């Protein structure tokens, strides 16, 4: 049996929710002016964008019409 805690989709949904919550908390506590907070939040956001780019343009996930006709 293969037990996984999260699938890729569930992980990205939880991670995106974490980033939204982190932005909200950082805004409420007025710590968005600190460079380290900006760096952490921007790097997490960049990870999400890179993952979306990887999922959309990954050749492995694309179905080609040639494979469907065989």
Buried (B, 14 or more C-beta within 10 A) or exposed (E): EEEEEEEEEEEBEEBBEEBEEBBEEBEEEEEEEEEEBEEBBEEBBEEEEEBEEEEEEEEEEEEEEEEEEE
